[in-house]
């Protein structure tokens, strides 16, 4: 191995499902990736070739954590969101995002936050917070309750069920509360042929997601005007789908 080369290891399950497809998408040449991402967010947001995103393909596969990763939030904001989420930081992390990009939303610098799925089993309604200590479990429960209050009537996010869904919306709401507009995309990768319970079309993905989110996220949130956090900063939830086989051609 040359002195300037690095060795990157992957687990077998990283070559299937949504993880593989996120890496494949972000391995596209930057102009092509930006066009693809804009196809998901426009006309509500715009991504330029100067915007930062993570991961960056198979050579830079690390996922972003908004509480830790520089380049998406300021140092002050990263400290604020980490304190909001964690009571004890040792041996604890803020959530990983499948894909994050800076962008422009209504003339303001914002973020695109993407949670990606490639098959139905990835939507686990029995998922619950498994933070390593009671202090962090309580802090996370409080943070999610805070998001419910910020989002308004009909929101019943919880750390006890559909936890990943709840923490994604809680984080999106918290970022918006910092006056940073957010597009939160639930992205279904279609035709993951290695998965028996794959999504064979956008409708199948949308129906599966809406069933999963029923009772926690008001259905109207996906189709109504942006949610205005603190009355002035938009949070825009979107349901989108993509076929990685088409993207890569």
Order of alpha helices (4+ residues) and beta strands (2+ residues): alpha-alpha-beta-beta-alpha-beta-beta-beta-alpha-alpha-beta-alpha-beta-beta-alpha
